[in-house]
Structures are given as C-alpha cells and as structure tokens.
C-alpha cells in the first residue's frame, strides 16, 4: 500500500486546519480512551494497539502544533498552536492519572508478548506511575496544575527568546574585517548606520571577523542579554514547579525524576559525569588557553584573562597564524545551495536513500523546501517512498532562533509516513564551515526520524530513544562534514574548484585547537542546567557566575545574563550533560568506520539497520552494543580529547 504524506494547508488556511486537527485529534484520543476504560479488549495486544492509537492521535496534534508554533509567519497561528500544545498536555496528564485506565494495564499478562510489545507495556505502566496515578485526588489535581503551568512557562520562555532580537547600529567603517558578501547583505541605511542583529547570520561573523573590539563586545553583550529580564522569573518558577512535581511522585528532586528514564539512570550521576569530563579536559584546556592568551596579549599586553567577547575573534587568529586557516577563505567553498545539495547526496549515498524535491507541496513559508525520501525496494522494483522532509533553513521574524529537527508526523509501518522538518537559521550565501557541521548534525536527527519511523508503535517511532543518546547519531554524522574527499564532492568556490585536501587537513588541525576549553565550556552549561534544578538558587546570575568560574575558561562579562537566553533550560531541563554523554558514544561509534572509506556499505548499512532503524524499540546501550559488538566505552573520546 502506498502511503500519502500529510496534506498540509497553505499559509492562509493554516488557522482553520490547526483548529480542526486539534479538535478531531483530541476527540479521537478521548473516544479510544473511553473504549479502553469501559470495555477493554480481551486480547493483551489489542489493548496495547488501542492505547497506541491514542498516542498516535495525540502526537498528530502535538507534533504539528509544536512545529508551526515555531515557524509559521502568522502570530495568530503560532498562538493557536501553543494553545493546542497546552490542550494535548492537559489530556495526556489526565489519561496518565486515570486510575481505571491504569488498572486495565496493570492487570495485563505480558508474558506472551514480543519484545517490542512487552517494552511498550512496561513503558506505559511507568508513564502512569510517573504521572502520579497512585497518588490521592488532591495530589493528582496539583500535578495537573503543575503540568499545565510548565507547558505555559516553556512556551513563554521560548517565545521570549525567539522574539527578542536585539540590534547594534554602527557606522560602516567599524565593520572592517567582515566578509564582502556579509557587507553586501547589510546596506547602509539613510542615517548612515548599519544594523547588526543578534540572529546567528549577523552576530557570528561579527564576533569572528570584526577588527573593532568594542563592536564585538557590543554584539556579544546583546546576544548574551536576549530574554532578560523577562525570562528570569519564569525560570525561577520553572525550577520550583519541576522540583515540586518530582517530589509529589516520589523522587528526591527533578534531576532524579528526569534521569530515571535516561541512560545515566540517576540524578546524582550527572555532576559526577560533568566533573569527569572537566578533569579529562583540564590539561588540553590549559594548553590551548595559553596559546589563545599569548595571541591576545600581543594586542592587549596587560591582559590576564579573556572572555567570549574576544575569544572567538582571537581563536580565529590563532587558527590563521598557526594552521594557515583563514575562515573567510574557507567559507568561499561553502555556498549554501551547494552545501544543501551536497548534504542530500552524502546522506543518500551513506544510507541508501534518494531525496526527490516536491515543488508543489504545501509549505508554511516560501523559504521552505519539501523532499520525498525514497529507498530501494529490491532488485527490479521501483524505489519506495518512506518519508517526507521539510527544510526551513533561513532566519525570519517570528521564527525559532536556533537549529533543531521538529517532528511533523510519527511514522508507523503501513499506517503513516514519518515526516519532519529541519529548522535552522543559516545565511543565504556563503556559510562558515561550523555552520556546515551544524547542518550535518541537525540533518542527522531528521534521517534518524525517517529511518526509525518504519516500526509498529508510535511510542518508539523515530528518535524516541533515551534523551541522553539522541544526539549521538547526529554527532556521528558531523564526521562526514570534516572528510576532505566528502567535502570535495560539493565544496567548490565560485570558479568550481573543489576545496583543497591540504586546506581541509589544516582545518581539521585548527578545529582541534580549543577542544579542551570548548569541552569545559560545555560542562559549564551542563553544570548550570543541573545545579539550577538541584539547588534552585534565588540569584540565578550569581549562581551562573560561580559555575562559570568553576568550569569555564572564559571570565564572566559583567552585567550579562546568558541563562535567560539559554533555551535548553526548558527543553533539556537538568540534562544538558546529554550533549557530551552522546559525544562519548558518537566517538566510539565512529571508531567502527574506516576513515579511508566512510561510505563502506557494510558498516554504514549495519549502523543504519541496528542503531537508527529500531528507533526507541530497544535500550540505546543495546543498540550500540549490537552495532559495535561490545558495550561502548569512554576510550575513544578520551583519546580524541587528549591528542
């Protein structure tokens, strides 16, 4: 049976479409839940299938609403989508607190189920318990209030960051050092000034290339101030409510509650992991920081430390001078259009996929491109469509400000195609290589979503693995954006000349510079994520400053409040450590590939089928061990960090 993708509305009809989809999806979920509650099937598998239909109906509402709330150009539509998310969360909480429904599942005998179905039963019972189904009426009512408020806070927190685009206006002579294409895209206004925003395509080149130190500092401070002061009281309330929720359902704190369903297992293991990484990065950090400071002191002789207003610029200078890598020369090889096409060709070859543009597909904005994802169906057979993806890759007003993969539809074998969107904020012309790496990283989530969306259960579709594993496949895919032979297939300059192999080798060597202090910076973010939840400090700025002093190599910039724009405090909560946890695994996964042949079909196919395709149907540690032939270790990461 040929499955059709979701019939998206045109932008002008999205409001009615979202309202109808929300109304119908919630009604379907309620009807199925009523059926389970009042007259459950006698067959265990049928009970689980009915419950999974509830999940499918709810995910159909929530996924589309979450995406459109972050990308649709119409504010009214975004607001409607946010309201839909609240309604879904309210119903999910209500169902998971329903004692009669819980009793239906608790009475099931799962001994005859296959492993995936048995896993679904276990996870379902766990969901009920974590929602407080066994608590008294007053406690359950309070949990409902908390969950609704947490959704509202998360939306407002993200909306504030999304909409708080700050600007610095300067005369053009202060822009010396910026690439010509950047200057061409930023004309001088009638008042003789140029506007620089805190959006990435504006702020990153300024911080990297502008010779004017005061300008770099102005832009850095503006970036670090996004979301403040409005988000500070929201975060204080968020941390308090999460702690209350966790304690009401029997955990000591939020981190313990959150970690219980992750690979790390226990909240107390998070600071231990952070300190382990920090210790491993200590010597590499000191080594590279000394070089950075040495270069900085040539311009600022009295300097004893450096902060992020200058570190990006001087890091670039060190790379130029020590490794002969000029980022402006490098970016000449990364035209956005070529990079996008190259990404599709590289991942298509690696995973045995084909991407076919669908120019007439309804999209939410003219910048968005849609592709059907095809896979060979067997000798002599036509390729089979296995999903659809949307690429929304340039900044605009009212759009999500970072880079992420959003689910649109959870794939189910024989039922519905997996669909997802990549939402980023890249320049339309030339790209920094770091942004090319980011594009590969985020596309890794999209491929995982599609390949993992061919199973039987909504609960395990796509990237539904433990959340501290979910970054590993994307971090692995970054390696293909660093390989010279891979890059030369699409990285060409204006004359069509491929990027030189020796330049890529120098880029790799230059990228190695700073990895120790970058790891320590990540541990500062991870520590902030954990301790803000564990300690719930009254003064977030002071707490952030203390953690920055303990973990980060870069000093605090007076008067800034970076935490207010740190969106991961909402989504990742106490678990920002997961980026580094996943990187440890990604380095081990990459050790199975032959660096001389990154497209080896046997290795790539085994990785695709054993790690990506199962989605969340097995524990991540088991998926990795199945691919590697052994449990993952810290060794590959430690060796990479130390070299």
N, C-alpha and C positions, 0 to 999 in steps of 0.2 A: 504494500500500500504506500502510495506517495503522500507524504505529509506536507501540508501547506504551512508557510510561516504565518505569524500573527499579522492580521490585517490592521496595520497602524492607520490612524486618521491623518488627514492633512492638518497643518498647524491651526487652521481656522476652525476645525471641528474637534479639536482635542478636548475641550472643556466637556462637551456632551459625552464624548467617548469615555473619558475618565469617570464621569458620574455614573454612566450606565454599567461600566465594567466593575466599578466598586459595588454598586447596588446588587448586581447579578452574582458577583463572586461571593459576597458575604451571605447572600440568601442561599446559595448553593451549599456553602460550608455549614450553615446553620441547619439546613434540611438534612444533610448527611449525618451531622452530629446527633440530631434528634432521632434519626433512624437507629443509630448505634445505641443510643441511650434507652430507647423504648423497646426495640425489638432487634437485638444484635443477632447476626448470622450465627449459625451453629458451628460453622467451619472457622477455625482459627485464622486461616489465610484470608478468608473473606472479610473478617473483622479488620485485619491489617490493611487490606486493599481499600476498604471503605474509609478508614482513617487516613490513608494516603491520598485519597480523593479530596478529603477535607484540606489536607496540606496543599494539594495542587490548586484548589480553588483560592486559597488564601495567598499562596505565592504568586498566583496570576494577578492578583490585585496589588500586592505589596511591591513586587519587582517593578512593574510598570510605573507605579506611583513614585517609587524611590528614584528611578532614572529621570522621569520627567520633572520631578520636583527640583532636580539639579541642573537640568539642561534646557527646559522649554523657555522660549523667549518671552512668553506672556506671564506676567506676575500672577494674574488671576488663576491661571492653570497651575502654576507652581504651588500656590496656596491651597488649591483644591486637592492636589496630590499629597501635600503634607497632611491635610485633614484625613485623607484616605488611609495614610500610614497609621495615624492615630487609631482609626476605627479598626484596622486589622490587628494592631497590637492589643486593643481592648478585647477583641473577640478571642484572640489566642490566649490571653491571660484567663479569660472566663472559662474557656474549654479545658485548659490545663488545671484549673482549680475545681472542676466539676467532679464531685466525689462519685456520682453514679457512673460517669464515664470511666473514671479510674478503676472502679470495681469491675467493670467489663473486662478491662485489660489485665488486671491483677488475677482474675480467675482463669485466664487462658493457660493452656498447657502448650508450651512452645517446643517440647522435646522432639516433635516430628518435623520441625521447620528446617528449611535450608539455611546456610549460614547468614545470608543477607536478610532473610525474613526474621530469623532469630535476633539478629542485631537490631532490626527495626523495633521489635517488641521490647528489647532491653532499653533502647534509647527512649522509647515512648514512656515507659514506666519511670525512667529517670527524669524526663521532662515534667511529668506530673509531680514528682517529689520536689523538684527544684522550684516549681511554681507554688508550693505550699499547700498541695491538695489535702494533706493530713493535718493542717492547722485549723484552729477554731474559726468561727464565722467572722469575728472582728479582725483577726489577723489577715484572713483572706481578703476582706474588704480593704484593709490598709494596703495590702500588696497590689491590689487593682489600682488604687490611687497612685501608688509609687510608680508603677509601670507606665501609667498614662503620663504622669508628670515627667518621667525620664525621657519618654519619646518627645514630648514638647520641648524639653530643655535641649535635647540633642538637635532638634530641628532649628531652634533659635540660635544655638551656638554655631552651627554650620552656616546658617543664613547670614549671621553677622560677619563671619569671616569672608563668605562669598561676596557680600555686598560692600565690604569695607575696603574699597580700592583707593589707596592714598596716592597722592601725587607730589612731585617735586618739580618746580618750574625754574629753568635756568637759561641763561643766555647761551647761544650755540658754541661760543669759544670755550666754554667749560666742558665740552663734550669731546675734547681731544683724546684720541686713543680708541674711540668707538669705531666699529667696522662701518664701511661706507654704506652697506645695504641697510644697516640699522639707522644711520643718519638719514638716508633717503626716505625711510618709513616714518621719520619723525620731523616733519617740516616745521620751520619757524612760524609761529603764529603772528598775527598782526601787531601784537605788543612787543615783538622781538624776542619772545621766550619759547623754549621747547619744553613740552610736558613729558615727564618720565613717571610712569605709574609703577605700582608695586606688583603688577602682573609679571609672571616669570619672563616672557619675551622681552620686557622692558628692563626689569631690575637685574636679571642675571648678567647680561652683557655689561651693564654699567658697573656693577660690582667687580667684574672680572677685568675690564679693559680701561675704564676711565682713569686718566692720569691724575685728575683732580681729587685729592684725598678728601676734601670737605664734601664734594659731591657724593663720593662713595659712602661717606658716613651718613649723609642726609638720607640717601636711598635705603641704606641698611637699617637705620633707625625707623624710618617709615614702615619698612617691611616688618620689623620686629614689633611694631606697635599695632598692627592690624588686630581688630577685635577688642581692643582695650579702650575704655574701661568697661564696656558693656558686658563682656563675657566673664569678668572676674566673679561677680556674684552668682552667675549661672553655674560656674564651675564649683564654687563652694557648696551650692545647693546640690549639685550633681553628686559630688563625693559623699555628702551626708546621706542622701537618699539611697545610693548604692550600698553604703555600709548598713543602713537600716534594713534594706531588703535582704541582704546576705544573712544578717543575724536573725531575722524573723523566720528564715527557713533552715536555721540550724548551723550556720557556718560562723567562724570567728570573725571574719571580715570579708570584704568584697574580693580581695585578691585570692583568698582561699576558695570562694564560691566560683570565681571565674576560672581559676586554674584547674579545678576539679574535672573539667571536660576538655582539657588540653593535654598535649604530650608531656608537659612539665609536671603535671599532676598535683602539685602542692604550691600554695602561695608562697610559703617560706623558701621554696627553691628558687624563686625569682631573684631576690637580692644576692643569693649565693652565685647564681649564674652571671649576674651583672658583674660581680666582683671578680669572678674567674676570667671573664673577657677583659676586664680592666687590667688585671695583673698580666695577662698574656700580651696586652698591647703596650705595657709600660715602657719597655726598652725601645721598641720601634717608634713610639710616640716621642720619646726624648731625643732620639737620633734625628728624626725628621724635623722636629720643632726647633732644634738647634740650627739646622740649615735655614729654616724659614726666618728665624730671628736674625741670623747673620746677614741675610739679604735685606731684611727690614732696617737693620741698623746702618746700612750704607746710606740710607735716605734719612733715617731718624736716629742719629748716633746715641742719643741719651735713652733710647727705649729699653725697658727691661721686660716688656711683655707685649703681646699683640692680641687684638680682638678681631671679631668677624667683619668689622668694617674695613679692615685692611688685609685679612688673611687670604681671602680669595684672590685678590689682585697680586699679592706677593707670592702666593703659591704658583700662580701662572708665570710670574717672572722667573722663579726657580726652575720651573719646567722648561722655559725657553732657554735659560742660560746653561743649565746642567745637562739637559737632554735634547737641546735644539728642537724643541716642540713649540711652535707658535700656534696658539689656538685659532688665531684669525686665518692662518694658512690652512689649518686643519678643516675649519668649517667651510672652506671653499669647495670641499669634496662632498659636502652633505647637503645637497639641495633637497628640500622637503619632499617634493614629488618623487624624486628618485629613491629616497630613503623609504618612503611608504611602499613603493612598488617592490623594492628590494626585500623589505621585511616579509611581504607576502610570498615572494619567490623562495626565500630562505626557509621559512617555516613550512611552506608547501612541500619543498623537497625533503626536509627533515622528517616530517610526519606523514608523508604520503597524501597530501591534501592539495586541492585546487580551489582557488578563490575566483568566483565569477561575479563581476560587477553587475548590480541590478539598478540601472539608472532611473527606472520608473518606480522604484519602491518609495512609498510614502515615508517621509522623514520629518523631524521636528524643526529642522533648520536647513537652509540651503548649503551650509558648510558640510553637512553630514553625507557620507557615502555608505552605501549598503553593498554587501557581498554575500552571495550564497557560498557555503563551504561544501565542497564535494570530496568524496573519497572513492577510490576504485572499488567496484563491487565484485570483481573477479574476472578471470580471463574471458574476453569477448563480450563482457557486459558493460553497459554504459555506466559512467560514474554516478554514484548515489549522493543526493543532497542530504547532508547530515546536520546542517545548521545554517544560521544566518547571523552575520555580524554587522555592526554599525561602527564607523569610525568618525568621531566628533573631536577633532584634534586642534582646533584653534580657539583662542580666547574671545569672549564677547561679554557684554554686560549681562549680569544676572546668572552667569554660568558658574558651575563648580570650578574652583580655582586651582585644584591640584591635578593629579593624574591617577586614574582608577578605572577598573573594569566594573561595569554595572550589569547585573543580570536583568534581562527583559523577560525571558521565558526559561523555566527549568525544563531541560529535555527529558523525555521519557520514551523508551523504545516502543514504537508502534502507536504512540499517543500524540506527542508533540515534539517539534524540533527545538533543540536548545538555541536560544538567541541571546546575544549580549552586545553591549556597547562599550567601546573604549573612549573614555572622556579625558582629554588632555588639553594642554594649553601651550602649543608649540608655535614658533614663528612660521610664517608662510613661505619665507625664502630659505636662507641658509640656517643650518642648525649647528649648535655646539655638539661635539661628539657625546658629551654627557647626556644630552637630550636624546640622542640616538639610542644610547644604552637604556635610558628610561622607557623609550618607546618599545624596545625589545622586551624589557621587563614586564611592562603592563600588558603587552600582547600575549605574554606567557600565560597570564590569568585567563585571557579570552580563549586561547587554544585549550587550556585545561577545562574551561567551562563547556566548550563544544564537545571535546573528546570524552569528557566524563559525563556527558548528558545523553548517553545511549543505554542507560540501565533501566531497571524496573521500578525504582522507588524515587519519589520526589525528595524524600529526606536525604538521599545520598547522591543527588544529581549534581554534576559539575564539580565546583571547588568546595564541596561540603565536607572537607577533611577537618581535622583538628586545626584550630586557627593559628597555632604556632608552627604549623607545617606549610600553610597555604602559600607563603612567599617563596618557598624553596624551588618549585618548578620555574618561577619567573626569574629568580636569581640565577638559576642554571642557564636559562636562555640568554642571559646577558653575555655569556662567554662567546656566543656566535657574533656578537657585535664588536668583539675585540680581535677576531681572527683575520689576518691580512687577506687570505685568499677569499674568505667570505665577503669581506668589505669590498674587495676589488670587483665584485660582481655588480655592485650598484653605486659605490662611492667614486664618482668621477667629477672632475672640475668642469668649468664652462666649455672647455675645448674637447671634452670627452675623455680626457686622460685619467686612467684609474689611479687611485691613491697609491703612492709608492710603498712597497713592502717595508723598506727600511724606516719610513716615516711611521708606519703602524707599530713597528718594533720599538721605536723611540717613544711613541705614545703609550705603549704598554709599560715601558720602564718609567716614564713620567707619571703614569697613573699609580704605580706602586708607591711613589713618593706621597707621604702623608697618610698612608693607610692606617698607621698606628694611631695618629691623633684623630683620624676620622672614626675609628672604632671607639675611641674614648668619648668622642662627641655623641656617638650613638648611645653609649652607656649613660651619658648624662641625660639624654632624652628618656631612656628606659627607666632610669632611677626616678626621674620626675614622675613618669607615668605610674610607677609602683608606689612611691612614698606619698604622693599626693592622695592616693586612695588609702594607703595604710595608716598615715598619720593625720590626714585631713587638716593641714596647717591653717591657722587663722590668717596668716600673712603669706599669701602664695608667692609674692615677689621675693620675700626674704628666704623662703624655703627653696625656691628656684635658684637663687643666688648661692646658697650654701651648697646645693648639689652641683651647680656648675663649677664651683671652686674645687669640689672633691673629685669630680670626674673629667671635666672638660679641660683641654689645654688652653682654651681661649678665655680671657677675662670677661667679666660681665660689663656690658655697656650701660652706664648709669642712666636711670630714668626709663629703661625699656621693660617691656612686659611680654616677652616672647610666648609665654604659656597661653596667653589669650588668643593667639592665632594658631596654636598647635592643635590642629583638627583631630589628631589621633587620640587625644584625651577623651573624645567622645566615642569614636569607633573602636579603638583598641583598648580603651579604658586602662586597666593596670598592666596590660600585657604588651607594651611596645617592645619589650625584650624579644618578641617573636621575630623581628627582622633579623636579629643576629643569630637567634636559635635556628632559624631557617637557613641562614647563610652557612652555618656549620654543616648542615645536612647537604646543602647545594654543592659545597666544595667536595664533599665525599661522593655525591652522585656524579660529579664531573670527572672524578678520577677513573670512572669506568669507561669513559670515552677516549678514543685515540686522538691525541691532539693533531696528528698528521692527517687524520681523516674524520672530521667532525660529522660527516654525513654517512658514516658507516651504517648501512640499512639494518644490519642485525642488532647493533647496540641501540640505535635510535628506535627501532621497532619494538625492542624489548622494553625500553623505557616508556614508550607511548602506551603499550598494552598493559604493563604491570604497575605503572605509577599513575599515569594520567587517566586512562580509560576507566579504572574502577571507581573514580570519584571518591565518595566517602563511605563506600561499602565495606571497607576494612580499615583497621587502625593504620595510621600513616607509617609507624615504625615497621609494621609487617609489609607494607607496600615497598618500602625502601629496602628491607632485607631480601625481599623476593627479587628485586632488581639487582642488588649488589651481590647476592649470595651470602650475605653476612649482615649482622647489625651495623648500623652506622657508627662512626667513631668521631672523635674530636681531632684526629691526627692530621687529616688533610687541611683543615682550617688552620691549625696551629703552625703547620709547615709553611703555608702561604703567608701567614701574618709575620712570621719570623724572617723570611728571606729578604 
